[in-house]
């Protein structure tokens, strides 16, 4: 998301160990049970940092307890085998009769609908599975292992573009506003972080086929696509976005935002009006970089174009427009690299909450960061919300899979006095194991 944010964060060297958020039970009331976390504020403090020596106030602990993250994965009903036998069938019929007799309170149904984004029918089925106990139903869908993964020295102003390099089990992500690239060896943990000055605002990066990505990567930069040398911290332009009489004006006010590489190695990258420089307009463009190094315009008219991904069949492309609160779907011709048939796939209807970057899992679900919404939602192939990862800061920007772990970036809180608990964790990197792997990243293919 390209929300205007004042940049004061400083990128540093080695950080501290990751900090686990434990989620203790609390059954005093349904609201507390849903959160399951009157969490200790110290659980997210980084040991050895400045904040570690300062005990949080009771007010801080209460605020943190209401905001800290939990994972809610709403699973579908499993299918039973055909050879279960008559005894199992009889048992199933008996259990069905018992469930029908269970009284389900309407307030509990409404509560699960609100907390888990379920339909009333699914909420009722879930309650029946736990004999009408809303507390137990909520507990069944919460993960105990959401973690903060950054040290106090690595606070992003606008964290974006997370990318997992499988070969080295390495994660890199960007701080767009501060022109930084953070690289973490996941085998060693967050204390291995190293920060590279990119010199330009980068919105997205990709590996290049046949090139050592520890030395050279492809980037969507300020005014074009570049090869960025991580060792010399220099850029070599592959192609520039703007030509003609207005090139100088567009170069000044626009920059790259999000992107991805398709199955044929084409690099898709979007551009936007930089909100720190000019007012937002519909001048934003989605480009594709072809193998010959030439750019082609694929879509015009979006405002803050964001996450891009493709389904497993490779016949549908998903593309997010943040201010419109819409995730669009396009028919995708993978051979030609063409898109058509634009339509709405998913709409966010909550005021002040905007879909930002996203990642696709191997089951076809889109895990979508919600800027202003303090969460990542799981959207099924049918366009339904089937899971939610709640986070302790409002401005969630993007996510990426590393195995079954989802790494999530965030941005600085623009209203720290109004949202102090969000300000505490704004700009941090988070991780949570969601039990499913992401679609593997493709590498960009360039002829030259």
C-alpha positions as CSV (number, residue, x, y, z in Angstrom):
1,X,0.0,0.0,0.0
2,X,1.3,3.4,-0.8
3,X,-0.2,5.3,2.0
4,X,1.7,8.6,2.8
5,X,3.7,7.9,5.9
6,X,6.3,10.1,7.5
7,X,9.6,8.3,7.4
8,X,11.7,8.3,10.6
9,X,12.7,4.6,10.9
10,X,16.3,3.6,10.9
11,X,17.5,0.3,9.5
12,X,20.2,-1.4,11.5
13,X,22.5,-4.4,11.7
14,X,22.0,-7.6,13.6
15,X,18.7,-7.9,15.5
16,X,17.5,-10.0,18.4
17,X,15.9,-13.5,18.5
18,X,12.3,-13.9,17.4
19,X,9.7,-13.5,20.1
20,X,6.8,-15.9,20.5
21,X,3.3,-14.7,21.5
22,X,1.7,-17.2,23.7
23,X,-2.1,-17.2,23.6
24,X,-3.4,-18.3,27.1
25,X,-7.1,-19.2,27.6
26,X,-9.5,-16.7,29.0
27,X,-13.1,-17.9,29.5
28,X,-14.5,-15.0,31.5
29,X,-16.6,-13.8,28.6
30,X,-17.0,-14.6,25.0
31,X,-15.1,-11.6,23.7
32,X,-12.0,-12.6,25.8
33,X,-12.4,-16.2,24.7
34,X,-12.5,-15.2,21.0
35,X,-9.2,-13.4,21.4
36,X,-7.8,-16.0,23.8
37,X,-5.1,-13.6,24.6
38,X,-4.9,-11.2,27.5
39,X,-1.4,-11.4,26.4
40,X,1.6,-10.2,28.4
41,X,3.0,-7.1,26.7
42,X,6.5,-8.4,27.5
43,X,6.0,-11.3,25.1
44,X,6.5,-9.1,22.1
45,X,9.4,-7.0,23.6
46,X,12.8,-7.8,22.2
47,X,15.2,-8.8,24.8
48,X,18.2,-6.5,25.1
49,X,16.4,-3.7,23.4
50,X,15.5,-0.4,24.9
51,X,11.9,-1.4,25.3
52,X,12.8,-4.6,27.2
53,X,13.9,-2.7,30.3
54,X,10.6,-0.7,30.6
55,X,7.7,-2.5,32.2
56,X,4.4,-1.7,30.3
57,X,1.6,0.0,32.1
58,X,-1.7,-1.7,32.9
59,X,-3.4,0.3,30.2
60,X,-0.7,-0.8,27.7
61,X,-1.3,-4.5,28.7
62,X,-5.0,-4.1,28.3
63,X,-4.7,-2.5,24.8
64,X,-2.2,-5.2,23.8
65,X,-4.5,-7.9,25.0
66,X,-7.3,-6.7,22.8
67,X,-5.1,-6.3,19.7
68,X,-2.5,-9.0,19.6
69,X,-2.6,-11.5,16.9
70,X,-4.3,-14.9,16.6
71,X,-4.8,-17.1,13.7
72,X,-8.3,-18.3,12.8
73,X,-8.5,-21.0,10.1
74,X,-12.0,-22.0,9.3
75,X,-11.8,-25.5,7.8
76,X,-14.4,-27.2,5.6
77,X,-16.1,-30.4,6.5
78,X,-13.9,-33.5,5.8
79,X,-15.2,-36.3,3.6
80,X,-15.7,-39.7,5.1
81,X,-14.5,-42.9,3.2
82,X,-17.1,-45.0,1.4
83,X,-16.0,-48.1,3.3
84,X,-16.7,-47.0,6.8
85,X,-19.2,-49.8,7.4
86,X,-22.6,-50.0,8.9
87,X,-21.5,-49.4,12.4
88,X,-19.9,-46.1,11.4
89,X,-23.1,-45.2,9.5
90,X,-25.2,-46.0,12.5
91,X,-22.9,-43.9,14.8
92,X,-23.1,-41.0,12.3
93,X,-26.9,-41.1,12.3
94,X,-26.9,-41.2,16.1
95,X,-24.5,-38.2,16.3
96,X,-26.7,-36.3,13.8
97,X,-29.8,-36.9,16.0
98,X,-27.9,-35.6,19.0
99,X,-26.8,-32.5,17.2
100,X,-30.3,-31.8,16.1
101,X,-31.3,-31.7,19.8
102,X,-28.6,-29.3,20.8
103,X,-30.0,-25.8,21.4
104,X,-28.0,-23.2,19.6
105,X,-28.3,-19.6,20.9
106,X,-28.8,-17.0,18.2
107,X,-26.3,-14.7,20.0
108,X,-23.6,-17.3,19.7
109,X,-24.3,-17.8,16.0
110,X,-24.0,-14.0,15.5
111,X,-20.9,-13.9,17.6
112,X,-19.1,-16.6,15.4
113,X,-20.3,-14.9,12.2
114,X,-18.6,-11.7,13.4
115,X,-15.5,-13.3,14.7
116,X,-14.8,-15.9,12.0
117,X,-16.4,-14.3,9.0
118,X,-18.7,-17.3,8.6
119,X,-22.2,-17.6,7.2
120,X,-24.9,-18.2,9.8
121,X,-25.3,-21.8,8.4
122,X,-21.6,-22.6,8.9
123,X,-21.6,-20.9,12.3
124,X,-24.5,-23.0,13.4
125,X,-22.8,-26.2,12.1
126,X,-19.6,-25.3,13.9
127,X,-21.5,-24.7,17.2
128,X,-23.2,-28.0,16.9
129,X,-19.8,-29.7,16.5
130,X,-18.9,-28.4,19.9
131,X,-22.3,-28.9,21.6
132,X,-23.2,-25.3,21.4
133,X,-20.1,-24.1,23.2
134,X,-19.0,-20.9,21.5
135,X,-15.8,-20.8,23.6
136,X,-14.7,-24.2,22.5
137,X,-15.7,-23.5,18.9
138,X,-13.5,-20.4,18.8
139,X,-10.6,-22.2,20.5
140,X,-10.6,-24.9,17.8
141,X,-9.6,-22.3,15.2
142,X,-6.8,-20.4,16.8
143,X,-3.1,-21.0,16.4
144,X,-0.8,-20.6,19.4
145,X,2.3,-19.5,17.4
146,X,2.1,-16.0,15.9
147,X,5.5,-14.4,16.2
148,X,7.2,-11.0,15.7
149,X,10.3,-11.5,13.7
150,X,12.2,-8.2,13.8
151,X,14.5,-6.4,16.2
152,X,14.0,-2.8,17.3
153,X,16.8,-1.7,14.9
154,X,14.8,-2.8,11.9
155,X,11.6,-0.8,11.8
156,X,10.3,-0.2,8.3
157,X,8.5,2.9,7.4
158,X,6.7,1.1,4.5
159,X,7.6,-2.6,4.6
160,X,6.8,-4.3,1.3
161,X,7.9,-6.8,-1.3
162,X,8.7,-9.9,0.9
163,X,10.5,-12.6,-1.2
164,X,11.7,-16.1,-0.2
165,X,14.8,-17.6,-1.8
166,X,14.2,-21.3,-1.3
167,X,17.7,-22.4,-2.2
168,X,19.2,-20.5,0.7
169,X,16.2,-20.3,2.9
170,X,16.6,-16.5,2.8
171,X,14.0,-13.8,3.2
172,X,14.4,-10.4,1.8
173,X,11.9,-7.5,2.1
174,X,11.9,-3.8,1.3
175,X,11.4,-0.5,3.2
176,X,10.2,1.6,0.2
177,X,10.3,5.0,1.9
178,X,13.8,4.6,3.4
179,X,15.3,3.0,0.3
180,X,16.4,-0.2,2.2
181,X,16.5,-3.9,1.5
182,X,16.6,-6.2,4.5
183,X,17.9,-9.7,4.1
184,X,17.4,-12.4,6.7
185,X,18.9,-15.9,6.8
186,X,16.0,-17.9,8.2
187,X,18.2,-20.8,9.3
188,X,20.0,-18.4,11.7
189,X,17.0,-16.2,12.6
190,X,16.3,-12.5,12.8
191,X,19.7,-11.7,14.4
192,X,21.2,-12.4,10.9
193,X,19.5,-9.5,9.3
194,X,21.7,-7.3,7.0
195,X,20.5,-4.1,5.5
196,X,21.4,-2.8,2.1
197,X,20.9,0.7,0.8
198,X,19.1,0.5,-2.5
199,X,19.6,4.2,-3.4
200,X,16.2,4.3,-5.0
201,X,12.7,3.5,-3.8
202,X,12.1,-0.2,-4.8
203,X,8.6,-1.6,-4.8
204,X,9.2,-5.2,-5.8
205,X,12.1,-7.6,-6.5
206,X,12.5,-10.9,-8.3
207,X,15.2,-13.5,-8.9
208,X,16.7,-13.8,-12.4
209,X,17.0,-17.2,-14.1
210,X,20.6,-18.4,-14.2
211,X,21.8,-15.6,-12.0
212,X,23.1,-15.8,-8.4
213,X,20.5,-13.8,-6.4
214,X,22.9,-13.3,-3.6
215,X,24.7,-10.9,-6.0
216,X,22.1,-9.6,-8.5
217,X,18.3,-9.3,-8.5
218,X,15.7,-7.7,-10.7
219,X,13.8,-4.8,-9.3
220,X,10.8,-2.5,-9.9
221,X,12.6,0.8,-9.1
222,X,11.7,4.5,-9.2
223,X,11.4,4.9,-12.9
224,X,12.0,1.6,-14.5
225,X,13.1,-2.0,-14.1
226,X,16.7,-2.5,-13.0
227,X,19.3,-5.2,-12.2
228,X,20.4,-4.3,-8.7
229,X,23.9,-5.5,-7.6
230,X,23.7,-6.3,-3.9
231,X,27.4,-6.1,-3.5
232,X,28.1,-2.8,-5.1
233,X,24.7,-1.4,-4.4
234,X,24.4,-0.1,-8.0
235,X,21.6,-0.3,-10.6
236,X,21.7,-1.2,-14.3
237,X,18.5,-0.2,-16.1
238,X,16.9,-3.0,-18.2
239,X,14.1,-0.6,-19.3
240,X,12.6,2.7,-18.3
241,X,8.9,3.3,-17.9
242,X,8.6,6.8,-19.3
243,X,9.5,8.2,-22.7
244,X,8.3,11.3,-24.6
245,X,7.6,14.9,-23.6
246,X,6.2,14.1,-20.1
247,X,8.9,11.6,-19.1
248,X,10.6,14.0,-16.7
249,X,7.3,14.8,-15.0
250,X,6.3,11.2,-14.6
251,X,9.7,10.2,-13.5
252,X,9.5,12.7,-10.6
253,X,6.0,11.8,-9.3
254,X,5.7,8.1,-10.0
255,X,7.4,4.9,-8.8
256,X,7.1,1.1,-8.9
257,X,4.8,-0.6,-6.5
258,X,4.0,-4.3,-6.6
259,X,4.6,-7.1,-9.1
260,X,5.3,-10.8,-9.8
261,X,6.8,-13.2,-12.3
262,X,4.5,-15.4,-14.4
263,X,5.1,-19.0,-15.4
264,X,6.9,-18.0,-18.6
265,X,9.3,-15.7,-16.8
266,X,7.7,-12.4,-17.6
267,X,8.1,-9.7,-14.9
268,X,4.8,-7.9,-14.2
269,X,5.2,-4.6,-12.4
270,X,2.8,-1.8,-11.5
271,X,3.5,1.9,-11.2
272,X,1.7,4.5,-9.1
273,X,1.7,8.2,-8.2
274,X,4.0,8.4,-5.2
275,X,1.6,9.8,-2.5
276,X,4.6,11.5,-0.8
277,X,5.1,13.6,-3.9
278,X,1.8,14.2,-5.6
279,X,-2.0,13.6,-5.3
280,X,-3.2,10.2,-6.3
281,X,-4.8,9.9,-9.7
282,X,-5.7,7.1,-12.1
283,X,-2.5,7.4,-14.1
284,X,-1.2,4.2,-12.7
285,X,-0.1,1.5,-15.2
286,X,0.6,-2.2,-15.1
287,X,3.6,-3.2,-17.3
288,X,5.0,-6.5,-18.3
289,X,8.7,-6.9,-19.0
290,X,9.2,-9.4,-21.8
291,X,12.2,-11.6,-22.4
292,X,13.7,-9.2,-24.8
293,X,13.8,-6.5,-22.1
294,X,11.0,-4.4,-23.6
295,X,8.1,-3.1,-21.6
296,X,4.5,-3.5,-22.7
297,X,1.4,-1.8,-21.1
298,X,-1.2,-4.3,-19.9
299,X,-3.6,-2.3,-17.9
300,X,-4.3,1.4,-17.3
301,X,-6.5,3.4,-14.9
302,X,-6.0,1.7,-11.6
303,X,-5.2,3.7,-8.5
304,X,-2.5,2.1,-6.3
305,X,-2.3,-1.2,-8.2
306,X,-1.1,-4.0,-5.9
307,X,-0.8,-7.7,-5.5
308,X,-0.6,-10.0,-8.6
309,X,-0.9,-13.8,-8.8
310,X,-2.1,-16.6,-11.0
311,X,-4.1,-19.7,-10.3
312,X,-2.8,-23.3,-10.6
313,X,-4.4,-23.8,-14.0
314,X,-2.5,-20.7,-15.1
315,X,-5.6,-19.4,-16.9
316,X,-6.6,-16.7,-14.4
317,X,-4.6,-13.7,-13.1
318,X,-5.6,-11.8,-9.9
319,X,-4.8,-8.1,-9.6
320,X,-5.6,-5.8,-6.7
321,X,-6.7,-2.2,-6.8
322,X,-6.4,-0.9,-3.2
323,X,-8.5,2.3,-3.0
324,X,-11.3,0.5,-5.0
325,X,-11.1,-2.2,-2.3
326,X,-11.3,-4.8,-5.1
327,X,-9.4,-7.9,-6.2
328,X,-10.0,-8.3,-9.9
329,X,-9.7,-11.5,-11.9
330,X,-8.7,-11.6,-15.6
331,X,-8.6,-14.4,-18.1
332,X,-4.9,-15.1,-18.7
333,X,-3.3,-16.4,-21.8
334,X,-0.1,-17.9,-20.4
335,X,1.5,-18.4,-23.9
336,X,0.9,-14.9,-25.1
337,X,1.0,-13.2,-21.7
338,X,-2.3,-11.4,-22.4
339,X,-5.2,-10.6,-20.0
340,X,-8.9,-10.0,-20.8
341,X,-12.3,-10.4,-19.2
342,X,-11.7,-8.1,-16.2
343,X,-14.2,-8.9,-13.4
344,X,-14.5,-8.4,-9.6
345,X,-13.4,-11.5,-7.7
346,X,-13.5,-10.1,-4.2
347,X,-14.6,-6.9,-2.6
348,X,-13.6,-5.5,0.8
349,X,-16.6,-3.7,2.3
350,X,-15.1,-2.3,5.5
351,X,-14.6,1.4,5.5
352,X,-10.9,2.4,5.8
353,X,-9.6,-1.1,5.1
354,X,-7.8,-1.7,1.8
355,X,-6.5,-4.9,0.2
356,X,-2.8,-4.5,-0.4
357,X,-0.3,-7.3,-1.4
358,X,-1.1,-11.0,-1.4
359,X,0.3,-14.5,-1.8
360,X,-1.3,-17.6,-3.3
361,X,-1.1,-21.1,-1.6
362,X,-1.0,-24.5,-3.4
363,X,-4.7,-25.0,-2.6
364,X,-5.7,-21.9,-4.6
365,X,-6.4,-19.7,-1.6
366,X,-5.3,-16.0,-1.7
367,X,-3.8,-14.7,1.5
368,X,-4.4,-11.0,1.3
369,X,-3.0,-8.3,3.5
370,X,-5.5,-5.7,4.6
371,X,-4.0,-2.2,5.1
372,X,-5.8,-0.5,7.9
373,X,-7.4,-3.8,8.9
374,X,-4.8,-5.4,11.2
375,X,-5.1,-8.7,9.5
376,X,-4.4,-11.0,6.6
377,X,-7.5,-12.8,5.2
378,X,-7.6,-16.2,3.4
379,X,-9.9,-16.0,0.3
380,X,-11.0,-19.3,-1.2
381,X,-11.1,-20.0,-4.9
382,X,-14.8,-19.3,-4.6
383,X,-14.1,-15.8,-3.3
384,X,-15.1,-16.4,0.3
385,X,-13.2,-15.5,3.4
386,X,-12.3,-18.8,5.1
387,X,-9.6,-17.7,7.5
388,X,-8.1,-14.7,9.3
389,X,-4.6,-13.9,10.7
390,X,-5.0,-11.1,13.2
391,X,-2.0,-8.8,13.9
392,X,-1.1,-6.2,16.5
393,X,-0.7,-3.3,14.1
394,X,-3.1,-1.8,11.6
395,X,-1.2,-1.3,8.4
396,X,-0.5,-4.7,7.0
397,X,1.1,-4.5,3.6
398,X,2.1,-7.9,2.0
399,X,2.9,-11.5,2.7
400,X,5.0,-14.4,1.3
401,X,5.2,-18.1,1.9
402,X,8.4,-19.8,3.1
403,X,7.3,-23.4,3.2
404,X,4.2,-23.4,5.4
405,X,5.2,-20.2,7.2
406,X,3.6,-17.0,6.1
407,X,5.9,-13.9,6.6
408,X,3.9,-10.6,6.8
409,X,5.2,-7.1,6.3
410,X,3.7,-3.9,7.8
411,X,4.0,-0.1,7.7
412,X,4.5,2.5,10.3
413,X,1.4,3.8,12.1
414,X,0.5,7.2,10.8
415,X,-1.7,8.1,13.9
416,X,0.4,6.9,16.9
417,X,-1.5,9.0,19.5
418,X,-4.8,7.5,18.4
419,X,-3.5,4.0,17.9
420,X,-0.6,3.6,20.4
421,X,-0.7,-0.3,20.4
422,X,-0.6,-0.2,16.6
423,X,2.3,2.2,16.6
424,X,4.3,-0.1,18.8
425,X,4.5,-2.8,16.1
426,X,4.0,-0.8,12.9
427,X,6.8,-1.6,10.5
428,X,7.6,-5.0,12.0
429,X,7.8,-8.3,10.2
430,X,5.6,-11.1,11.5
431,X,5.4,-14.9,10.9
432,X,2.8,-17.6,11.4
433,X,2.7,-21.2,10.4
434,X,-0.6,-21.7,8.4
435,X,-0.1,-25.4,7.6
436,X,-0.1,-25.0,3.8
437,X,2.7,-24.1,1.3
438,X,2.7,-21.3,-1.1
439,X,2.9,-21.5,-4.9
440,X,6.6,-21.5,-5.8
441,X,8.0,-18.3,-7.2
442,X,9.1,-18.2,-10.8
443,X,12.3,-16.5,-11.9
444,X,12.4,-13.8,-14.5
445,X,13.9,-14.8,-17.8
446,X,15.9,-12.3,-19.8
447,X,17.5,-12.9,-23.2
448,X,20.2,-10.3,-22.6
